Each structure stands twice: as structure tokens, then as C-alpha cells.
Amino acid sequence: MTSTTCDTCGGTLHWDWTEAFCKFGFNDGDGQVETWQVESVLTDAGYLVKVEDWGIHNTVITSIKKDGVELIPYDNPDYTFGYDNPRDYFPEYLVKSLDCEFPPSGDYQFLW
């Protein structure tokens, strides 16, 4: 998992990039939200990224486009945004790229 310094206590905060796409990520939005780090990496890689507040406290990435093509699989009837693990639905090259920038530990469970 990626580690970040906690803004509140100065301790170590562990998180996974998939939380930036999860309705319940970052402690359901009550924790330190790191969606902006994922957005930054994607933007630097040339993607057009849209970030939106979801509800009263969650912030999620709702669109990733490259060359006008949407990479979040909204057209897949088996995919439910915010509830399904993006590792299972995003293009393999995108998952590998995000894993490279934000190494997973396998600890985060996307169970929604």
C-alpha cells in the first residue's frame, strides 16, 4: 500500500489507489482523502481526469479519458461505479500504471 503522512497526527497513513474510485474509500470519506494524488499521476500521464464530490464527504474520480475515450467502463452492465473493484474492470495497462505509481500490498479489500 502507498504510505502518506497523516495530516492530523503525523503518523503513517496507508491507502490504495482503488479507494479514489470507491464509494467507501478513505474510510468512507471520513479519513484523509488522497484522490488528488491519483488524479495528479493520471493527469501527468496525459489523461483527462474528472474528480467529483460524491455525497457530503467522499471525493472520487468519475472520468478518465485519453484521446476522447472513456476508460471507466460505464457501458459494461456488470460494472457498478463506486462499488466494484476497478482492478477487475479497468484496462490492464491502466491498472499496471497505477500499481507502478502506488504499489499495492494486497491488504486493501474492495468488498462493496
N, CA and C atoms as an extended XYZ file, in Angstrom:
336
Properties=species:S:1:pos:R:3:atomname:S:1:resname:S:1:resid:I:1 pbc="F F F"
N         0.827       -1.182        0.000 N   MET     1
C         0.000        0.000        0.000 CA  MET     1
C         0.869        1.242        0.000 C   MET     1
N         0.312        2.279       -0.505 N   THR     2
C         1.010        3.548       -0.518 CA  THR     2
C         0.934        4.161        0.871 C   THR     2
N         1.991        4.818        1.270 N   SER     3
C         2.029        5.472        2.581 CA  SER     3
C         2.112        6.979        2.404 C   SER     3
N         1.389        7.677        3.249 N   THR     4
C         1.364        9.126        3.272 CA  THR     4
C         1.390        9.555        4.728 C   THR     4
N         1.933       10.719        5.002 N   THR     5
C         1.902       11.249        6.360 CA  THR     5
C         0.514       11.779        6.663 C   THR     5
N        -0.035       11.364        7.786 N   CYS     6
C        -1.357       11.812        8.204 CA  CYS     6
C        -1.320       13.296        8.549 C   CYS     6
N        -2.248       14.052        7.957 N   ASP     7
C        -2.321       15.493        8.200 CA  ASP     7
C        -2.714       15.813        9.639 C   ASP     7
N        -3.401       14.900       10.298 N   THR     8
C        -3.898       15.151       11.650 CA  THR     8
C        -2.880       14.796       12.729 C   THR     8
N        -2.329       13.574       12.642 N   CYS     9
C        -1.472       13.102       13.739 CA  CYS     9
C         0.004       13.003       13.383 C   CYS     9
N         0.338       13.106       12.092 N   GLY    10
C         1.729       12.996       11.673 CA  GLY    10
C         2.197       11.558       11.540 C   GLY    10
N         1.309       10.604       11.809 N   GLY    11
C         1.651        9.192       11.674 CA  GLY    11
C         1.611        8.758       10.220 C   GLY    11
N         1.733        7.475       10.009 N   THR    12
C         1.729        6.920        8.662 CA  THR    12
C         0.326        6.465        8.291 C   THR    12
N        -0.143        6.923        7.157 N   LEU    13
C        -1.448        6.561        6.625 CA  LEU    13
C        -1.218        5.652        5.426 C   LEU    13
N        -1.827        4.481        5.439 N   HIS    14
C        -1.707        3.534        4.325 CA  HIS    14
C        -2.995        3.559        3.514 C   HIS    14
N        -2.862        3.574        2.197 N   TRP    15
C        -4.036        3.601        1.332 CA  TRP    15
C        -3.723        2.949       -0.005 C   TRP    15
N        -4.771        2.689       -0.791 N   ASP    16
C        -4.653        2.040       -2.092 CA  ASP    16
C        -5.311        2.932       -3.143 C   ASP    16
N        -4.751        2.984       -4.337 N   TRP    17
C        -5.290        3.863       -5.378 CA  TRP    17
C        -6.735        3.559       -5.716 C   TRP    17
N        -7.179        2.321       -5.518 N   THR    18
C        -8.565        1.967       -5.843 CA  THR    18
C        -9.568        2.740       -4.984 C   THR    18
N        -9.125        3.234       -3.837 N   GLU    19
C       -10.015        3.999       -2.967 CA  GLU    19
C       -10.489        5.297       -3.626 C   GLU    19
N        -9.757        5.785       -4.606 N   ALA    20
C       -10.148        7.004       -5.321 CA  ALA    20
C       -11.351        6.773       -6.232 C   ALA    20
N       -11.779        5.508       -6.356 N   PHE    21
C       -12.915        5.144       -7.188 CA  PHE    21
C       -14.008        4.448       -6.380 C   PHE    21
N       -13.841        4.399       -5.084 N   CYS    22
C       -14.714        3.624       -4.210 CA  CYS    22
C       -15.630        4.524       -3.394 C   CYS    22
N       -16.907        4.227       -3.406 N   LYS    23
C       -17.875        4.968       -2.605 CA  LYS    23
C       -17.456        5.016       -1.137 C   LYS    23
N       -16.845        3.956       -0.664 N   PHE    24
C       -16.491        3.844        0.745 CA  PHE    24
C       -14.988        4.006        0.990 C   PHE    24
N       -14.252        4.473       -0.016 N   GLY    25
C       -12.809        4.630        0.115 CA  GLY    25
C       -12.420        5.697        1.121 C   GLY    25
N       -11.189        5.613        1.559 N   PHE    26
C       -10.631        6.573        2.518 CA  PHE    26
C       -11.538        6.700        3.745 C   PHE    26
N       -11.847        5.524        4.288 N   ASN    27
C       -12.688        5.455        5.492 CA  ASN    27
C       -14.032        6.140        5.241 C   ASN    27
N       -14.630        5.809        4.099 N   ASP    28
C       -15.914        6.374        3.677 CA  ASP    28
C       -15.861        7.895        3.572 C   ASP    28
N       -14.688        8.398        3.210 N   GLY    29
C       -14.523        9.841        3.060 CA  GLY    29
C       -14.283       10.567        4.368 C   GLY    29
N       -14.351        9.834        5.487 N   ASP    30
C       -14.119       10.457        6.794 CA  ASP    30
C       -12.638       10.502        7.146 C   ASP    30
N       -11.819        9.760        6.391 N   GLY    31
C       -10.383        9.782        6.614 CA  GLY    31
C        -9.726       10.820        5.716 C   GLY    31
N        -8.432       10.761        5.663 N   GLN    32
C        -7.670       11.669        4.803 CA  GLN    32
C        -7.810       11.183        3.361 C   GLN    32
N        -8.486       11.922        2.539 N   VAL    33
C        -8.762       11.529        1.163 CA  VAL    33
C        -7.557       11.859        0.284 C   VAL    33
N        -7.076       10.863       -0.446 N   GLU    34
C        -5.888       11.019       -1.293 CA  GLU    34
C        -6.222       10.922       -2.788 C   GLU    34
N        -7.480       11.130       -3.131 N   THR    35
C        -7.912       11.075       -4.530 CA  THR    35
C        -7.081       11.999       -5.410 C   THR    35
N        -6.696       13.136       -4.872 N   TRP    36
C        -5.958       14.137       -5.662 CA  TRP    36
C        -4.594       13.613       -6.097 C   TRP    36
N        -3.975       12.732       -5.302 N   GLN    37
C        -2.694       12.156       -5.719 CA  GLN    37
C        -2.879       11.270       -6.953 C   GLN    37
N        -3.950       10.485       -6.960 N   VAL    38
C        -4.235        9.621       -8.107 CA  VAL    38
C        -4.552       10.482       -9.331 C   VAL    38
N        -5.353       11.514       -9.136 N   GLU    39
C        -5.658       12.433      -10.236 CA  GLU    39
C        -4.376       13.029      -10.812 C   GLU    39
N        -3.474       13.456       -9.968 N   SER    40
C        -2.237       14.083      -10.407 CA  SER    40
C        -1.396       13.144      -11.276 C   SER    40
N        -1.263       11.909      -10.840 N   VAL    41
C        -0.479       10.931      -11.605 CA  VAL    41
C        -1.120       10.684      -12.969 C   VAL    41
N        -2.433       10.540      -12.986 N   LEU    42
C        -3.125       10.308      -14.253 CA  LEU    42
C        -3.010       11.518      -15.175 C   LEU    42
N        -3.167       12.701      -14.635 N   THR    43
C        -3.056       13.926      -15.428 CA  THR    43
C        -1.645       14.071      -15.999 C   THR    43
N        -0.635       13.813      -15.169 N   ASP    44
C         0.755       13.883      -15.635 CA  ASP    44
C         1.034       12.884      -16.753 C   ASP    44
N         0.268       11.774      -16.771 N   ALA    45
C         0.436       10.748      -17.809 CA  ALA    45
C        -0.377       11.070      -19.071 C   ALA    45
N        -1.039       12.222      -19.077 N   GLY    46
C        -1.743       12.650      -20.272 CA  GLY    46
C        -3.232       12.335      -20.320 C   GLY    46
N        -3.782       11.878      -19.214 N   TYR    47
C        -5.216       11.593      -19.158 CA  TYR    47
C        -5.985       12.843      -18.758 C   TYR    47
N        -7.203       12.960      -19.247 N   LEU    48
C        -8.138       13.997      -18.817 CA  LEU    48
C        -8.964       13.372      -17.698 C   LEU    48
N        -8.875       13.938      -16.510 N   VAL    49
C        -9.472       13.336      -15.320 CA  VAL    49
C       -10.510       14.273      -14.724 C   VAL    49
N       -11.636       13.698      -14.339 N   LYS    50
C       -12.689       14.464      -13.679 CA  LYS    50
C       -12.857       13.925      -12.259 C   LYS    50
N       -12.808       14.825      -11.273 N   VAL    51
C       -12.973       14.472       -9.862 CA  VAL    51
C       -14.233       15.170       -9.364 C   VAL    51
N       -15.053       14.422       -8.635 N   GLU    52
C       -16.292       14.990       -8.115 CA  GLU    52
C       -16.517       14.561       -6.669 C   GLU    52
N       -17.205       15.431       -5.940 N   ASP    53
C       -17.662       15.057       -4.607 CA  ASP    53
C       -18.839       14.112       -4.782 C   ASP    53
N       -18.849       13.055       -3.961 N   TRP    54
C       -19.943       12.098       -4.008 CA  TRP    54
C       -20.595       12.106       -2.634 C   TRP    54
N       -21.764       12.632       -2.561 N   GLY    55
C       -22.405       12.779       -1.264 CA  GLY    55
C       -21.804       13.960       -0.530 C   GLY    55
N       -21.862       13.906        0.767 N   ILE    56
C       -21.412       15.052        1.550 CA  ILE    56
C       -19.930       15.026        1.899 C   ILE    56
N       -19.248       13.887        1.663 N   HIS    57
C       -17.849       13.880        2.087 CA  HIS    57
C       -16.903       13.091        1.210 C   HIS    57
N       -17.364       12.228        0.341 N   ASN    58
C       -16.449       11.459       -0.487 CA  ASN    58
C       -16.061       12.239       -1.735 C   ASN    58
N       -14.840       12.050       -2.176 N   THR    59
C       -14.333       12.643       -3.404 CA  THR    59
C       -13.772       11.507       -4.243 C   THR    59
N       -14.307       11.329       -5.457 N   VAL    60
C       -13.906       10.213       -6.299 CA  VAL    60
C       -13.603       10.693       -7.720 C   VAL    60
N       -12.813        9.897       -8.415 N   ILE    61
C       -12.548       10.145       -9.827 CA  ILE    61
C       -13.700        9.527      -10.608 C   ILE    61
N       -14.396       10.345      -11.393 N   THR    62
C       -15.572        9.868      -12.121 CA  THR    62
C       -15.333        9.715      -13.618 C   THR    62
N       -14.194       10.169      -14.093 N   SER    63
C       -13.904       10.029      -15.517 CA  SER    63
C       -12.397       10.041      -15.738 C   SER    63
N       -11.955        9.162      -16.617 N   ILE    64
C       -10.566        9.128      -17.086 CA  ILE    64
C       -10.645        8.975      -18.595 C   ILE    64
N       -10.175        9.977      -19.317 N   LYS    65
C       -10.226        9.913      -20.778 CA  LYS    65
C        -8.831       10.080      -21.368 C   LYS    65
N        -8.631        9.373      -22.449 N   LYS    66
C        -7.403        9.518      -23.236 CA  LYS    66
C        -7.817        9.479      -24.692 C   LYS    66
N        -7.445       10.489      -25.437 N   ASP    67
C        -7.814       10.591      -26.858 CA  ASP    67
C        -9.326       10.490      -27.037 C   ASP    67
N       -10.073       11.071      -26.098 N   GLY    68
C       -11.530       11.092      -26.179 CA  GLY    68
C       -12.227        9.807      -25.770 C   GLY    68
N       -11.468        8.800      -25.361 N   VAL    69
C       -12.055        7.513      -24.981 CA  VAL    69
C       -12.156        7.423      -23.457 C   VAL    69
N       -13.370        7.157      -22.963 N   GLU    70
C       -13.605        6.987      -21.528 CA  GLU    70
C       -13.087        5.616      -21.098 C   GLU    70
N       -12.264        5.603      -20.038 N   LEU    71
C       -11.676        4.354      -19.561 CA  LEU    71
C       -12.414        3.737      -18.375 C   LEU    71
N       -13.308        4.487      -17.762 N   ILE    72
C       -14.156        3.898      -16.728 CA  ILE    72
C       -15.301        3.208      -17.470 C   ILE    72
N       -15.485        1.912      -17.242 N   PRO    73
C       -16.386        1.117      -18.095 CA  PRO    73
C       -17.877        1.261      -17.777 C   PRO    73
N       -18.379        2.483      -17.874 N   TYR    74
C       -19.797        2.708      -17.599 CA  TYR    74
C       -20.706        1.908      -18.531 C   TYR    74
N       -20.211        1.567      -19.717 N   ASP    75
C       -21.029        0.828      -20.679 CA  ASP    75
C       -21.066       -0.676      -20.394 C   ASP    75
N       -20.315       -1.134      -19.403 N   ASN    76
C       -20.314       -2.545      -19.031 CA  ASN    76
C       -21.439       -2.781      -18.023 C   ASN    76
N       -22.456       -3.566      -18.380 N   PRO    77
C       -23.593       -3.765      -17.478 CA  PRO    77
C       -23.231       -4.493      -16.180 C   PRO    77
N       -22.069       -5.135      -16.148 N   ASP    78
C       -21.633       -5.837      -14.938 CA  ASP    78
C       -20.854       -4.935      -13.984 C   ASP    78
N       -20.582       -3.712      -14.395 N   TYR    79
C       -19.778       -2.787      -13.594 CA  TYR    79
C       -20.671       -1.759      -12.915 C   TYR    79
N       -20.497       -1.613      -11.609 N   THR    80
C       -21.210       -0.588      -10.859 CA  THR    80
C       -20.177        0.354      -10.265 C   THR    80
N       -20.124        1.568      -10.806 N   PHE    81
C       -19.145        2.548      -10.350 CA  PHE    81
C       -19.279        2.789       -8.853 C   PHE    81
N       -18.137        2.821       -8.173 N   GLY    82
C       -18.108        3.110       -6.750 CA  GLY    82
C       -18.253        1.888       -5.867 C   GLY    82
N       -18.682        0.787       -6.461 N   TYR    83
C       -18.908       -0.424       -5.681 CA  TYR    83
C       -18.066       -1.605       -6.158 C   TYR    83
N       -17.695       -1.618       -7.428 N   ASP    84
C       -16.892       -2.708       -7.968 CA  ASP    84
C       -15.422       -2.314       -8.016 C   ASP    84
N       -14.569       -3.290       -7.808 N   ASN    85
C       -13.131       -3.061       -7.804 CA  ASN    85
C       -12.659       -2.652       -9.196 C   ASN    85
N       -12.078       -1.464       -9.338 N   PRO    86
C       -11.624       -1.027      -10.660 CA  PRO    86
C       -10.539       -1.933      -11.242 C   PRO    86
N        -9.811       -2.660      -10.409 N   ARG    87
C        -8.802       -3.599      -10.918 CA  ARG    87
C        -9.441       -4.656      -11.823 C   ARG    87
N       -10.698       -4.975      -11.561 N   ASP    88
C       -11.384       -6.007      -12.326 CA  ASP    88
C       -11.946       -5.497      -13.646 C   ASP    88
N       -12.024       -4.192      -13.836 N   TYR    89
C       -12.714       -3.635      -14.996 CA  TYR    89
C       -11.895       -2.636      -15.812 C   TYR    89
N       -10.918       -1.995      -15.193 N   PHE    90
C       -10.113       -1.028      -15.934 CA  PHE    90
C        -9.188       -1.771      -16.891 C   PHE    90
N        -8.767       -1.106      -17.972 N   PRO    91
C        -7.803       -1.738      -18.882 CA  PRO    91
C        -6.533       -2.131      -18.118 C   PRO    91
N        -5.976       -3.263      -18.492 N   GLU    92
C        -4.810       -3.808      -17.797 CA  GLU    92
C        -3.652       -2.806      -17.743 C   GLU    92
N        -3.418       -2.084      -18.838 N   TYR    93
C        -2.316       -1.125      -18.851 CA  TYR    93
C        -2.531       -0.005      -17.835 C   TYR    93
N        -3.789        0.383      -17.604 N   LEU    94
C        -4.080        1.424      -16.627 CA  LEU    94
C        -3.840        0.917      -15.207 C   LEU    94
N        -4.274       -0.302      -14.930 N   VAL    95
C        -4.049       -0.905      -13.610 CA  VAL    95
C        -2.550       -1.035      -13.345 C   VAL    95
N        -1.798       -1.515      -14.323 N   LYS    96
C        -0.342       -1.666      -14.155 CA  LYS    96
C         0.323       -0.321      -13.914 C   LYS    96
N        -0.118        0.692      -14.634 N   SER    97
C         0.449        2.027      -14.472 CA  SER    97
C         0.186        2.564      -13.057 C   SER    97
N        -1.049        2.421      -12.583 N   LEU    98
C        -1.380        2.902      -11.234 CA  LEU    98
C        -0.683        2.068      -10.167 C   LEU    98
N        -0.560        0.763      -10.378 N   ASP    99
C         0.174       -0.083       -9.429 CA  ASP    99
C         1.645        0.306       -9.366 C   ASP    99
N         2.194        0.726      -10.494 N   CYS   100
C         3.592        1.158      -10.526 CA  CYS   100
C         3.784        2.420       -9.692 C   CYS   100
N         2.866        3.349       -9.810 N   GLU   101
C         2.950        4.613       -9.067 CA  GLU   101
C         2.556        4.464       -7.603 C   GLU   101
N         1.592        3.583       -7.353 N   PHE   102
C         1.072        3.370       -5.998 CA  PHE   102
C         1.107        1.873       -5.710 C   PHE   102
N         2.273        1.339       -5.332 N   PRO   103
C         2.425       -0.109       -5.163 CA  PRO   103
C         1.418       -0.698       -4.164 C   PRO   103
N         0.703       -1.735       -4.614 N   PRO   104
C        -0.266       -2.374       -3.717 CA  PRO   104
C         0.420       -3.351       -2.765 C   PRO   104
N        -0.203       -3.563       -1.632 N   SER   105
C         0.319       -4.565       -0.707 CA  SER   105
C        -0.587       -5.783       -0.650 C   SER   105
N        -1.777       -5.654       -1.231 N   GLY   106
C        -2.733       -6.740       -1.186 CA  GLY   106
C        -3.602       -6.697        0.052 C   GLY   106
N        -3.379       -5.716        0.924 N   ASP   107
C        -4.133       -5.625        2.166 CA  ASP   107
C        -5.510       -5.002        1.988 C   ASP   107
N        -5.648       -4.081        1.038 N   TYR   108
C        -6.925       -3.369        0.895 CA  TYR   108
C        -7.940       -4.282        0.226 C   TYR   108
N        -9.086       -4.436        0.846 N   GLN   109
C       -10.146       -5.271        0.313 CA  GLN   109
C       -11.290       -4.404       -0.202 C   GLN   109
N       -11.568       -4.531       -1.470 N   PHE   110
C       -12.654       -3.775       -2.093 CA  PHE   110
C       -13.887       -4.677       -2.007 C   PHE   110
N       -14.620       -4.580       -0.909 N   LEU   111
C       -15.686       -5.530       -0.615 CA  LEU   111
C       -17.086       -4.993       -0.834 C   LEU   111
N       -17.221       -3.896       -1.481 N   TRP   112
C       -18.564       -3.307       -1.601 CA  TRP   112
C       -19.202       -3.783       -2.815 C   TRP   112
